[in-house]
């Protein structure tokens, strides 16, 4: 015999209470002899014997009643041969890991995998008895860890569980099947029922059955695999899409790269891939993809309107439909919001003229605010796409911190030095950005000639994309050389991956240096924006390079929106949104949700969680204005339709985690095998009701003896 609630056996100690009371009441009193009553002693002797018998009988009945009640609460259970005398009646808690991922939409001779899974679940629930419990763990489940039970639902009613399973639809995701199994096992350990059975009904996709070493199934939990599907299928998928151009303008070509993967065992030749912009086909490519490999195709599209544009790469593949399309977005800005911070003695004329409406065209639009450097500390940097520091003579520690937060959050910073260039202040800024430092504030030409010439130009940098016409040899022309009379000297830091010299001078000093930090970038010119240090502002290179620099800095990561996996999360920094405005996420059907959000440096930061998203394009809206587009991609793990042999899985997990599992290949005709298995699992019989009945009998007998047996009546 075993006890399902052994701690409640401590209640047996209460059985001593009647004995303690009995002994207390029967303390020997002080005797006083009365000679006149001596003759009664012999008369009462026989009556007192009967009274003692009654008292001992009442003591026994009360003690047995308390003991039987304590044993009832401890839930005694018979197992083995003894239990067979009473029949297989043990209560059962059944946990079901139910796979309803998109791979379950595949079909074989018995129908769609998901329909087969629902039929098996129905057979499980057909043997649901009073006192049983059913735990449903859907897969995919987006729990952050195996200990999370947010996606687990427990049922004491078979009808409710059956309705929940029948209502399940294919769900995008590729969460670990092993994680779901462990989650179900953890829930089973919390149950008090004698029988604990864990069923896993799935196609056992290889890509989702990994990290089996993490399994830790208790010995009293029976793990049974119910595989669905005969074999894996080949599949073609659009596995990736990238917008290569980082500076996008109306009427300018945009380069797009798409990746394709053949997950099958046969070559796929003549695959037609199409690119759509706003549901209009604008390009096509044909490619061959050998079995088990990936291939890429490049497209060039030309946006003809401003604003956010939705696009997609599409192929035709009838095996698995969920990965035939991969979406992307393009931002063609109508204008860039700029903040120009001018030093007291900094040259402003050329920069002001270059950004004025008189020189900018319809495709180059800037909305510029100009402030003095004394107003920098109070500026809402987050409301601007880019900030220009023109000859700033000082930076306080607070201003340095604000600029660091702005850049790392996705902002763009353009720096022009001047005669008042504060080396220590800017080196503090660069240090906070994990960059290099300025080692010389200004180097003058002794003979009036240039202090350096353009020795290296990284024409492959996106800053120069589309800026030059290539010559017949395919090379970009040399840049026009300005005469440089004075310049600062910047030495890049040790983190070479975060810095890049776009234009280098002879001697190794940068003329234009990029510093990447977080989500944003800094561009540092070594000369001022006037003609005192160089003739750069009056050269033909100045305006195109200025515009391209501001385009590049303003773009940040938003030129193609943001992307996230269906199971991921995303943090959005949104410039130009006041603290009183609410960020709204809107899907393609018009449904809206409000994400978690906070204000940082004058910008709003929104937290997007996978719990609310399926693959598609989402608009980030504030005050009825679309600020950003977010593309949610399907998981590529679901695209690999290869199936794991369940028997091999059983052997593997037995070796790696000492977990014992069995496989049942269920015949769907009547589900007789499953019915027999479930009944055979109901071992043991609980005796709590027997002991509860005994407790009631003892109490009734105690009441009858106490009220109706009068030993003195025998006198």
C-alpha positions as CSV (number, residue, x, y, z in Angstrom):
1,X,0.0,0.0,0.0
2,X,1.2,3.5,-0.8
3,X,-0.2,6.9,0.1
4,X,-0.6,9.7,-2.5
5,X,-0.6,12.4,0.3
6,X,1.8,10.9,2.8
7,X,2.3,14.1,4.7
8,X,-1.3,13.9,5.9
9,X,-0.4,10.8,7.8
10,X,0.7,13.2,10.5
11,X,-3.0,13.5,11.3
12,X,-2.7,10.0,12.9
13,X,-1.3,11.8,15.9
14,X,-4.8,13.2,16.6
15,X,-5.9,9.6,17.4
16,X,-4.1,10.0,20.7
17,X,-6.5,12.8,21.8
18,X,-9.3,10.5,23.1
19,X,-6.8,8.5,25.0
20,X,-5.3,11.6,26.6
21,X,-8.8,12.9,27.6
22,X,-9.6,9.4,29.0
23,X,-6.5,9.3,31.1
24,X,-7.1,12.8,32.4
25,X,-10.7,12.0,33.4
26,X,-9.6,8.8,35.2
27,X,-7.1,10.3,37.6
28,X,-7.4,8.6,40.9
29,X,-9.1,11.0,43.4
30,X,-8.3,11.3,47.1
31,X,-10.2,8.6,49.1
32,X,-12.2,9.5,52.2
33,X,-13.8,6.6,54.1
34,X,-17.4,6.9,55.4
35,X,-18.3,3.9,57.6
36,X,-22.0,4.5,57.0
37,X,-21.6,3.9,53.3
38,X,-19.4,0.9,53.4
39,X,-22.3,-1.4,52.8
40,X,-22.8,0.1,49.3
41,X,-19.4,-0.8,48.1
42,X,-20.2,-4.3,47.2
43,X,-23.5,-3.2,45.6
44,X,-21.8,-0.9,43.1
45,X,-18.9,-3.1,42.2
46,X,-20.6,-4.9,39.3
47,X,-22.0,-1.7,37.9
48,X,-18.6,0.0,37.8
49,X,-17.2,-2.9,35.7
50,X,-19.9,-2.3,33.1
51,X,-19.1,1.4,33.1
52,X,-15.4,0.7,32.5
53,X,-16.3,-1.5,29.5
54,X,-18.4,1.3,28.0
55,X,-15.7,3.8,28.5
56,X,-13.0,1.6,26.9
57,X,-15.3,0.9,23.9
58,X,-16.0,4.6,23.4
59,X,-12.3,5.3,23.6
60,X,-11.6,2.7,20.9
61,X,-14.4,3.9,18.6
62,X,-13.3,7.5,18.8
63,X,-9.6,6.6,18.2
64,X,-10.5,4.5,15.2
65,X,-12.7,7.2,13.7
66,X,-9.9,9.8,13.9
67,X,-7.3,7.4,12.5
68,X,-9.6,6.3,9.6
69,X,-10.3,9.9,8.8
70,X,-6.6,10.8,8.7
71,X,-5.9,7.7,6.5
72,X,-8.7,8.8,4.2
73,X,-7.1,12.2,3.7
74,X,-3.7,10.5,3.0
75,X,-5.3,8.7,0.0
76,X,-4.1,5.1,0.6
77,X,-3.6,3.1,-2.7
78,X,-3.2,-0.6,-3.4
79,X,-1.0,-1.5,-6.3
80,X,0.0,-4.8,-7.9
81,X,-1.8,-8.1,-7.4
82,X,-3.8,-6.8,-4.5
83,X,-5.3,-4.0,-6.6
84,X,-6.5,-6.5,-9.1
85,X,-9.0,-7.8,-6.6
86,X,-10.7,-4.4,-6.7
87,X,-10.3,-3.7,-10.5
88,X,-8.2,-1.0,-12.2
89,X,-9.8,2.2,-10.8
90,X,-6.8,4.5,-10.1
91,X,-7.4,8.1,-11.0
92,X,-5.3,9.4,-14.0
93,X,-3.9,12.7,-15.0
94,X,-3.2,12.7,-18.7
95,X,-1.0,15.4,-20.3
96,X,-1.1,15.8,-24.0
97,X,1.5,17.7,-26.0
98,X,-0.5,18.6,-29.1
99,X,1.4,19.7,-32.2
100,X,-0.5,22.2,-34.3
101,X,2.4,23.9,-36.0
102,X,2.1,24.6,-39.7
103,X,3.9,21.5,-40.7
104,X,0.8,19.6,-39.4
105,X,-1.0,20.9,-42.5
106,X,0.8,18.3,-44.6
107,X,-1.2,15.2,-45.7
108,X,-0.7,11.5,-46.3
109,X,-3.0,8.6,-47.1
110,X,-4.9,9.1,-43.8
111,X,-5.6,12.8,-44.4
112,X,-4.2,16.0,-43.0
113,X,-1.8,15.5,-40.0
114,X,-3.7,18.0,-37.9
115,X,-7.0,16.1,-38.4
116,X,-5.4,12.9,-37.5
117,X,-4.0,14.5,-34.3
118,X,-7.5,15.7,-33.3
119,X,-8.9,12.2,-33.8
120,X,-6.3,10.7,-31.5
121,X,-7.0,13.4,-28.9
122,X,-10.7,12.5,-29.1
123,X,-9.9,8.9,-28.4
124,X,-7.9,9.9,-25.4
125,X,-10.7,11.9,-23.9
126,X,-13.2,9.0,-24.6
127,X,-11.8,7.2,-21.5
128,X,-12.1,10.3,-19.3
129,X,-13.5,9.2,-15.9
130,X,-14.7,11.1,-12.8
131,X,-11.7,12.3,-10.8
132,X,-9.4,12.3,-13.9
133,X,-7.6,15.4,-15.1
134,X,-6.5,16.4,-18.6
135,X,-3.6,18.8,-19.2
136,X,-3.2,20.3,-22.7
137,X,0.1,21.7,-23.8
138,X,0.0,23.2,-27.3
139,X,3.0,23.1,-29.5
140,X,4.2,25.6,-30.7
141,X,4.2,27.3,-27.3
142,X,6.2,30.5,-26.9
143,X,7.1,30.0,-23.3
144,X,10.4,31.6,-22.4
145,X,11.5,28.6,-20.5
146,X,10.4,25.1,-19.7
147,X,9.2,26.1,-16.3
148,X,6.6,28.6,-17.7
149,X,3.1,27.3,-17.6
150,X,1.4,30.3,-19.3
151,X,0.3,28.2,-22.3
152,X,-0.9,25.1,-20.2
153,X,-4.6,24.5,-19.6
154,X,-6.0,22.0,-17.2
155,X,-9.4,20.4,-17.7
156,X,-11.6,18.4,-15.3
157,X,-14.3,18.1,-18.0
158,X,-13.7,16.0,-21.1
159,X,-16.2,18.0,-23.2
160,X,-14.4,21.3,-22.6
161,X,-11.0,19.7,-23.4
162,X,-12.4,18.2,-26.6
163,X,-13.8,21.6,-27.7
164,X,-10.5,23.3,-27.1
165,X,-8.6,20.7,-29.2
166,X,-11.1,20.8,-32.1
167,X,-10.8,24.6,-32.2
168,X,-7.1,24.5,-32.7
169,X,-5.8,25.9,-36.0
170,X,-2.4,25.7,-37.6
171,X,-0.1,28.2,-35.8
172,X,3.2,29.7,-37.1
173,X,6.2,28.9,-34.9
174,X,9.0,26.5,-34.3
175,X,9.4,26.2,-30.6
176,X,11.2,23.2,-29.3
177,X,9.1,20.0,-29.0
178,X,11.5,18.9,-26.3
179,X,10.7,22.0,-24.3
180,X,7.0,21.4,-24.6
181,X,7.5,17.8,-23.4
182,X,9.4,19.0,-20.4
183,X,6.8,21.6,-19.6
184,X,4.1,19.0,-19.6
185,X,6.2,16.7,-17.4
186,X,6.7,19.5,-14.9
187,X,3.0,20.1,-14.7
188,X,2.4,16.4,-14.2
189,X,4.7,16.3,-11.1
190,X,2.3,18.8,-9.5
191,X,-0.6,16.4,-9.7
192,X,-1.7,14.0,-6.9
193,X,-3.4,11.3,-9.0
194,X,-1.8,7.9,-9.0
195,X,-1.4,7.5,-12.8
196,X,0.5,10.1,-14.7
197,X,0.7,9.7,-18.5
198,X,2.3,12.0,-21.0
199,X,1.3,11.6,-24.6
200,X,3.0,13.5,-27.5
201,X,1.1,13.6,-30.7
202,X,3.2,15.2,-33.5
203,X,4.8,14.6,-36.9
204,X,8.1,14.7,-35.0
205,X,9.7,17.2,-37.3
206,X,13.5,16.9,-37.0
207,X,14.1,20.6,-36.8
208,X,11.9,21.0,-33.7
209,X,13.2,17.9,-31.9
210,X,16.6,19.0,-30.6
211,X,18.3,19.5,-27.3
212,X,16.9,16.2,-25.9
213,X,19.6,16.2,-23.3
214,X,17.4,18.7,-21.5
215,X,14.7,16.2,-20.8
216,X,14.2,15.2,-17.2
217,X,11.1,13.0,-16.9
218,X,10.2,11.6,-13.5
219,X,10.1,7.8,-13.2
220,X,6.4,7.9,-12.3
221,X,5.5,9.7,-15.5
222,X,4.9,7.4,-18.5
223,X,6.1,9.1,-21.8
224,X,4.3,7.8,-24.9
225,X,5.0,9.1,-28.5
226,X,2.1,9.0,-31.0
227,X,3.7,9.8,-34.3
228,X,1.7,11.1,-37.3
229,X,3.0,11.2,-40.9
230,X,4.8,8.6,-43.0
231,X,7.8,10.5,-44.3
232,X,9.2,13.9,-44.9
233,X,8.5,15.9,-48.0
234,X,10.6,18.1,-50.2
235,X,10.0,21.9,-49.9
236,X,11.1,25.1,-51.5
237,X,11.2,28.2,-49.4
238,X,11.9,31.9,-49.7
239,X,14.3,31.9,-46.7
240,X,15.5,35.5,-46.7
241,X,15.1,38.9,-48.2
242,X,17.3,42.0,-47.7
243,X,17.2,45.5,-48.9
244,X,20.8,46.2,-49.9
245,X,20.4,49.9,-50.6
246,X,20.6,52.0,-47.4
247,X,19.8,55.3,-49.0
248,X,16.4,55.3,-50.7
249,X,14.8,58.2,-52.7
250,X,11.9,58.5,-55.0
251,X,12.9,57.5,-58.6
252,X,16.2,56.0,-57.6
253,X,17.0,52.3,-58.0
254,X,16.9,50.1,-55.0
255,X,18.8,46.7,-54.8
256,X,17.1,43.8,-53.2
257,X,18.6,40.3,-52.5
258,X,16.4,37.3,-51.9
259,X,17.5,33.9,-50.6
260,X,15.9,30.6,-51.5
261,X,16.4,27.1,-50.0
262,X,15.6,23.7,-51.4
263,X,14.9,21.4,-48.4
264,X,14.1,18.4,-50.7
265,X,16.2,15.5,-52.0
266,X,15.6,16.5,-55.7
267,X,17.0,19.4,-57.7
268,X,14.6,22.3,-58.3
269,X,15.2,23.8,-61.8
270,X,13.6,26.7,-63.4
271,X,12.2,28.2,-60.2
272,X,10.4,31.5,-61.0
273,X,10.7,34.1,-58.3
274,X,8.8,37.4,-58.5
275,X,9.1,40.7,-56.7
276,X,6.1,42.8,-56.0
277,X,5.8,46.4,-54.8
278,X,2.4,47.4,-53.5
279,X,0.9,44.3,-55.1
280,X,2.4,45.1,-58.5
281,X,4.9,42.7,-60.1
282,X,8.0,44.8,-60.9
283,X,10.6,42.1,-61.5
284,X,11.2,38.4,-62.0
285,X,14.1,36.0,-61.9
286,X,14.6,32.3,-62.8
287,X,17.0,30.1,-60.9
288,X,18.1,26.5,-60.3
289,X,18.4,25.2,-56.7
290,X,20.2,21.9,-56.2
291,X,18.8,19.5,-53.6
292,X,19.7,20.5,-50.1
293,X,21.2,23.8,-51.0
294,X,20.4,27.5,-51.1
295,X,20.6,30.1,-53.9
296,X,20.2,33.9,-54.2
297,X,18.6,36.2,-56.7
298,X,19.1,40.0,-57.0
299,X,16.3,42.5,-58.0
300,X,16.4,46.2,-58.8
301,X,13.2,48.1,-58.2
302,X,12.5,51.8,-58.6
303,X,10.0,53.4,-56.1
304,X,7.7,55.9,-57.8
305,X,6.1,57.3,-54.7
306,X,7.0,58.4,-51.2
307,X,6.0,57.0,-47.9
308,X,6.1,53.4,-46.7
309,X,5.8,50.8,-49.5
310,X,5.1,47.1,-48.9
311,X,6.8,44.5,-51.1
312,X,7.2,40.7,-51.3
313,X,9.2,38.0,-52.9
314,X,7.1,35.1,-54.1
315,X,7.6,31.6,-55.6
316,X,5.1,28.8,-56.5
317,X,5.4,25.6,-54.5
318,X,2.4,23.5,-53.7
319,X,3.9,21.3,-51.0
320,X,4.0,23.7,-48.1
321,X,2.4,27.1,-48.6
322,X,3.6,29.1,-45.5
323,X,7.1,29.9,-46.8
324,X,6.3,30.7,-50.4
325,X,6.2,34.5,-49.7
326,X,8.6,36.7,-47.7
327,X,7.7,40.3,-47.2
328,X,9.7,43.5,-47.0
329,X,9.1,47.2,-46.7
330,X,10.7,50.3,-48.1
331,X,10.7,53.8,-46.7
332,X,10.9,56.5,-49.3
333,X,11.0,59.7,-47.1
334,X,9.3,62.9,-48.1
335,X,11.7,64.8,-45.9
336,X,14.4,64.5,-43.3
337,X,14.2,66.2,-40.0
338,X,17.5,67.8,-39.1
339,X,18.8,69.7,-36.1
340,X,21.8,72.0,-36.7
341,X,23.7,73.0,-33.6
342,X,26.0,76.0,-34.4
343,X,29.0,77.1,-32.4
344,X,29.4,80.8,-31.6
345,X,32.2,81.3,-34.1
346,X,31.6,78.5,-36.4
347,X,31.1,79.2,-40.2
348,X,27.4,78.8,-40.9
349,X,26.9,80.2,-44.4
350,X,27.8,77.3,-46.6
351,X,26.0,74.7,-44.4
352,X,22.9,76.9,-44.2
353,X,22.8,77.5,-47.9
354,X,23.3,73.8,-48.7
355,X,20.3,72.9,-46.6
356,X,18.1,75.7,-47.8
357,X,15.0,75.1,-50.0
358,X,16.8,77.1,-52.7
359,X,19.2,74.3,-53.4
360,X,17.4,71.2,-52.4
361,X,15.3,69.5,-55.1
362,X,12.0,67.6,-54.8
363,X,13.9,64.4,-54.1
364,X,16.1,66.1,-51.5
365,X,14.0,67.6,-48.7
366,X,15.2,68.6,-45.3
367,X,13.2,70.2,-42.5
368,X,15.9,72.0,-40.6
369,X,15.9,73.6,-37.2
370,X,18.9,75.6,-36.2
371,X,19.9,76.4,-32.6
372,X,22.9,77.8,-30.8
373,X,25.1,75.4,-28.9
374,X,23.8,76.9,-25.6
375,X,20.4,75.4,-26.3
376,X,21.7,71.9,-27.0
377,X,21.1,70.7,-23.4
378,X,17.4,71.4,-23.7
379,X,16.9,70.0,-27.2
380,X,14.6,67.0,-27.8
381,X,17.1,65.1,-29.9
382,X,14.8,62.2,-30.3
383,X,12.4,64.2,-32.5
384,X,15.1,64.5,-35.3
385,X,16.4,62.0,-37.8
386,X,19.9,63.5,-37.7
387,X,21.8,66.1,-35.6
388,X,24.6,68.3,-37.1
389,X,27.2,69.7,-34.7
390,X,28.8,72.6,-36.5
391,X,31.8,74.1,-34.8
392,X,30.5,73.4,-31.3
393,X,33.0,74.8,-28.7
394,X,32.0,72.7,-25.7
395,X,30.1,69.7,-24.6
396,X,29.0,69.2,-21.1
397,X,28.9,65.7,-19.6
398,X,25.1,65.8,-19.7
399,X,25.2,66.8,-23.4
400,X,27.6,63.9,-24.1
401,X,25.3,61.4,-22.4
402,X,22.3,62.7,-24.3
403,X,24.2,62.4,-27.6
404,X,25.4,58.9,-26.7
405,X,21.8,57.8,-25.9
406,X,20.6,59.4,-29.1
407,X,23.1,57.7,-31.4
408,X,22.9,54.2,-29.8
409,X,19.1,54.5,-30.0
410,X,19.3,54.9,-33.8
411,X,20.0,58.5,-34.4
412,X,22.6,60.0,-36.8
413,X,25.3,62.5,-35.8
414,X,27.3,64.6,-38.2
415,X,30.3,66.6,-36.8
416,X,32.2,69.5,-38.3
417,X,35.1,70.9,-36.3
418,X,36.1,74.6,-36.0
419,X,38.8,76.7,-34.4
420,X,37.2,76.3,-31.0
421,X,37.0,72.5,-31.3
422,X,37.0,71.1,-27.7
423,X,39.2,68.0,-28.0
424,X,38.7,66.7,-24.5
425,X,34.9,67.1,-24.6
426,X,34.6,65.2,-27.9
427,X,37.1,62.5,-26.8
428,X,34.8,62.0,-23.8
429,X,31.9,61.5,-26.3
430,X,34.0,59.1,-28.5
431,X,35.1,57.2,-25.4
432,X,31.4,56.6,-24.4
433,X,30.8,55.3,-27.9
434,X,33.8,52.9,-27.6
435,X,35.5,54.8,-30.4
436,X,38.9,56.4,-31.0
437,X,40.0,59.9,-30.1
438,X,41.3,63.1,-31.6
439,X,45.1,63.4,-31.1
440,X,45.5,66.9,-32.6
441,X,43.0,69.7,-32.7
442,X,44.3,71.3,-35.9
443,X,47.2,70.8,-38.2
444,X,48.2,73.8,-40.3
445,X,49.9,73.9,-43.6
446,X,53.3,75.7,-43.2
447,X,53.6,76.7,-46.8
448,X,49.9,77.4,-47.6
449,X,49.6,74.1,-49.6
450,X,47.3,71.2,-48.7
451,X,48.1,69.2,-45.6
452,X,47.0,66.1,-47.3
453,X,45.2,64.6,-50.3
454,X,42.6,61.9,-50.7
455,X,44.7,58.7,-50.6
456,X,41.9,56.2,-50.1
457,X,38.2,56.3,-50.9
458,X,35.9,53.5,-50.0
459,X,33.6,53.8,-53.0
460,X,31.9,50.5,-52.0
461,X,30.5,52.3,-48.9
462,X,26.7,52.8,-49.2
463,X,27.4,56.5,-48.8
464,X,28.5,56.5,-52.5
465,X,25.8,54.2,-53.8
466,X,24.5,55.6,-57.0
467,X,26.6,58.7,-56.6
468,X,29.0,58.0,-59.5
469,X,28.8,56.7,-63.0
470,X,31.2,53.9,-63.5
471,X,33.8,54.1,-66.3
472,X,34.2,51.5,-69.0
473,X,36.4,49.4,-66.8
474,X,33.7,49.3,-64.1
475,X,35.6,51.5,-61.7
476,X,34.3,54.7,-60.0
477,X,36.0,58.0,-60.9
478,X,38.4,59.6,-58.6
479,X,36.9,62.2,-56.2
480,X,37.6,65.9,-56.7
481,X,40.5,66.9,-54.5
482,X,39.9,69.8,-52.2
483,X,42.8,71.9,-50.9
484,X,43.1,71.4,-47.2
485,X,44.9,74.1,-45.1
486,X,44.0,72.8,-41.7
487,X,42.4,69.6,-40.2
488,X,42.0,67.7,-37.0
489,X,43.7,64.3,-36.6
490,X,41.5,61.4,-35.5
491,X,42.9,58.0,-34.5
492,X,40.4,55.1,-34.8
493,X,39.9,52.9,-31.7
494,X,40.7,49.3,-31.2
495,X,37.2,48.2,-32.1
496,X,37.8,48.2,-35.8
497,X,34.5,46.5,-36.6
498,X,32.6,49.5,-35.4
499,X,34.7,52.1,-37.3
500,X,35.4,52.8,-40.9
501,X,37.5,55.4,-42.7
502,X,35.4,56.3,-45.7
503,X,37.9,58.9,-47.1
504,X,41.5,58.8,-45.9
505,X,44.2,61.4,-46.3
506,X,47.8,60.8,-47.1
507,X,49.6,59.9,-43.9
508,X,46.7,57.7,-42.7
509,X,44.5,60.4,-41.0
510,X,40.8,60.2,-41.9
511,X,39.0,63.0,-43.8
512,X,35.6,61.3,-43.2
513,X,35.3,58.7,-40.5
514,X,32.3,56.6,-39.6
515,X,31.7,55.5,-36.0
516,X,28.9,52.9,-35.5
517,X,27.4,52.6,-32.0
518,X,24.2,50.7,-31.2
519,X,21.6,51.4,-33.8
520,X,23.0,54.7,-35.0
521,X,26.2,56.2,-36.5
522,X,28.5,59.2,-36.3
523,X,30.2,60.8,-39.3
524,X,33.2,63.0,-38.5
525,X,34.7,65.4,-41.0
526,X,38.3,66.5,-40.3
527,X,37.7,70.1,-41.7
528,X,35.2,72.8,-40.9
529,X,32.2,73.6,-43.0
530,X,33.8,76.9,-44.1
531,X,36.6,78.0,-46.4
532,X,39.1,78.9,-43.6
533,X,40.3,75.3,-43.3
534,X,39.8,74.1,-46.9
535,X,38.1,74.9,-50.1
536,X,35.9,71.8,-49.6
537,X,32.6,73.8,-49.3
538,X,33.1,75.4,-52.7
539,X,33.9,72.2,-54.5
540,X,31.4,70.2,-56.4
541,X,31.8,67.3,-54.0
542,X,30.5,69.2,-51.0
543,X,26.7,69.2,-51.6
544,X,26.4,65.6,-52.9
545,X,28.6,64.3,-50.0
546,X,26.6,66.4,-47.5
547,X,23.3,65.2,-48.7
548,X,24.4,61.6,-48.9
549,X,25.8,61.8,-45.4
550,X,22.5,63.2,-44.0
551,X,20.5,60.6,-46.0
552,X,22.7,57.8,-44.6
553,X,22.5,59.1,-41.0
554,X,18.8,59.7,-41.2
555,X,18.1,56.3,-42.6
556,X,19.5,54.3,-39.7
557,X,17.8,50.9,-39.8
558,X,14.4,52.3,-40.9
559,X,15.0,52.4,-44.7
560,X,13.4,48.9,-44.9
561,X,11.6,49.0,-41.6
562,X,12.2,46.5,-38.9
563,X,12.0,42.8,-39.0
564,X,11.4,40.1,-36.4
565,X,10.7,36.4,-36.3
566,X,7.2,35.1,-35.4
567,X,8.7,34.0,-32.1
568,X,10.9,37.0,-31.4
569,X,10.7,40.5,-29.9
570,X,11.6,43.9,-31.0
571,X,12.4,47.3,-29.5
572,X,11.4,50.3,-31.6
573,X,12.8,53.8,-31.2
574,X,10.4,56.3,-32.7
575,X,11.5,59.9,-33.2
576,X,9.1,62.8,-33.3
577,X,6.5,61.3,-31.0
578,X,5.6,63.3,-28.0
579,X,5.1,61.8,-24.5
580,X,1.3,62.4,-24.7
581,X,0.9,60.4,-27.9
582,X,0.1,56.7,-27.9
583,X,1.8,54.2,-30.1
584,X,-0.6,51.8,-31.9
585,X,0.3,48.7,-33.8
586,X,-2.0,47.9,-36.7
587,X,-2.1,44.8,-38.8
588,X,-3.1,44.5,-42.5
589,X,-6.7,43.9,-41.6
590,X,-7.0,47.0,-39.5
591,X,-6.9,45.3,-36.1
592,X,-5.0,47.4,-33.5
593,X,-3.1,46.8,-30.3
594,X,-1.2,49.0,-27.9
595,X,2.3,47.8,-27.0
596,X,4.4,48.6,-24.0
597,X,6.0,52.0,-24.5
598,X,8.1,54.6,-22.7
599,X,9.8,58.0,-23.5
600,X,13.6,58.2,-23.9
601,X,15.4,61.4,-24.9
602,X,12.4,62.9,-26.5
603,X,11.6,59.8,-28.5
604,X,9.1,57.0,-27.8
605,X,10.4,53.4,-27.4
606,X,7.9,50.6,-28.0
607,X,8.3,47.0,-26.9
608,X,6.9,44.4,-29.3
609,X,6.4,40.8,-28.2
610,X,5.8,37.7,-30.3
611,X,2.7,36.8,-28.4
612,X,0.7,39.3,-30.5
613,X,2.1,38.6,-34.0
614,X,1.7,36.3,-36.9
615,X,3.7,36.6,-40.2
616,X,2.7,39.8,-42.1
617,X,3.3,43.6,-42.2
618,X,2.4,45.8,-39.3
619,X,2.1,49.6,-39.2
620,X,3.4,51.6,-36.3
621,X,0.9,54.5,-35.9
622,X,0.9,57.6,-33.7
623,X,-1.7,60.3,-34.1
624,X,-3.1,58.6,-37.3
625,X,0.4,58.8,-38.9
626,X,2.3,55.7,-40.0
627,X,5.7,56.1,-38.5
628,X,7.3,52.7,-39.2
629,X,6.5,49.3,-40.7
630,X,7.4,46.1,-39.1
631,X,7.7,42.8,-41.0
632,X,7.1,39.6,-39.1
633,X,8.7,36.6,-40.9
634,X,7.7,32.9,-40.5
635,X,10.3,30.6,-38.9
636,X,12.6,28.9,-41.4
637,X,12.8,25.9,-39.1
638,X,9.3,24.9,-40.0
639,X,10.3,24.8,-43.7
640,X,12.4,21.7,-43.3
641,X,9.8,19.0,-43.5
642,X,12.2,16.1,-42.7
643,X,10.7,13.8,-40.0
644,X,12.5,12.1,-37.2
645,X,12.1,8.4,-36.7
646,X,10.3,8.1,-33.3
647,X,12.1,4.9,-32.5
648,X,15.4,6.6,-33.0
649,X,14.2,9.5,-30.9
650,X,13.4,7.0,-28.1
651,X,16.8,5.5,-28.2
652,X,18.5,8.9,-28.4
653,X,16.8,10.4,-25.4
654,X,17.3,7.2,-23.4
655,X,21.1,7.6,-24.0
656,X,21.3,11.3,-23.4
657,X,18.8,11.9,-20.6
658,X,18.0,8.5,-19.2
659,X,14.4,9.1,-20.1
660,X,12.3,6.0,-21.0
661,X,9.7,6.5,-23.7
662,X,7.6,4.2,-25.8
663,X,6.1,4.6,-29.3
664,X,2.6,3.7,-30.3
665,X,1.8,3.5,-34.0
666,X,-2.0,4.1,-33.8
667,X,-4.5,2.7,-36.3
668,X,-7.0,5.4,-36.7
669,X,-9.9,3.0,-37.4
670,X,-11.7,3.0,-34.1
671,X,-8.6,3.8,-32.1
672,X,-8.8,0.5,-30.3
673,X,-5.1,0.3,-29.6
674,X,-5.2,3.6,-27.9
675,X,-8.2,2.7,-25.8
676,X,-6.6,-0.5,-24.6
677,X,-3.4,1.4,-23.8
678,X,-5.2,4.0,-21.7
679,X,-7.2,1.3,-19.8
680,X,-4.0,-0.7,-19.1
681,X,-2.4,2.4,-17.7
682,X,-5.0,2.7,-15.0
683,X,-3.2,0.6,-12.4
684,X,-4.0,0.5,-8.7
685,X,-7.0,1.4,-6.6
686,X,-7.5,4.2,-4.2
687,X,-9.0,3.3,-0.8
688,X,-9.7,6.8,0.6
689,X,-13.4,6.2,0.3
690,X,-13.2,3.0,2.2
691,X,-11.5,4.7,5.1
692,X,-13.9,7.6,5.0
693,X,-16.8,5.1,5.3
694,X,-15.1,3.4,8.2
695,X,-14.7,6.7,10.0
696,X,-18.4,7.4,9.6
697,X,-19.3,3.9,10.8
698,X,-17.1,4.4,13.9
699,X,-18.7,7.7,14.7
700,X,-22.2,6.3,14.4
701,X,-21.3,3.4,16.7
702,X,-19.8,5.8,19.2
703,X,-23.0,7.9,19.1
704,X,-25.2,4.8,19.7
705,X,-23.0,3.4,22.5
706,X,-22.8,6.8,24.2
707,X,-26.6,7.5,24.1
708,X,-28.3,4.1,24.4
709,X,-26.0,1.7,26.5
710,X,-26.7,2.4,30.2
711,X,-24.7,0.0,32.4
712,X,-26.4,1.3,35.6
713,X,-29.7,0.0,34.4
714,X,-28.6,-3.5,35.2
715,X,-28.8,-2.7,39.0
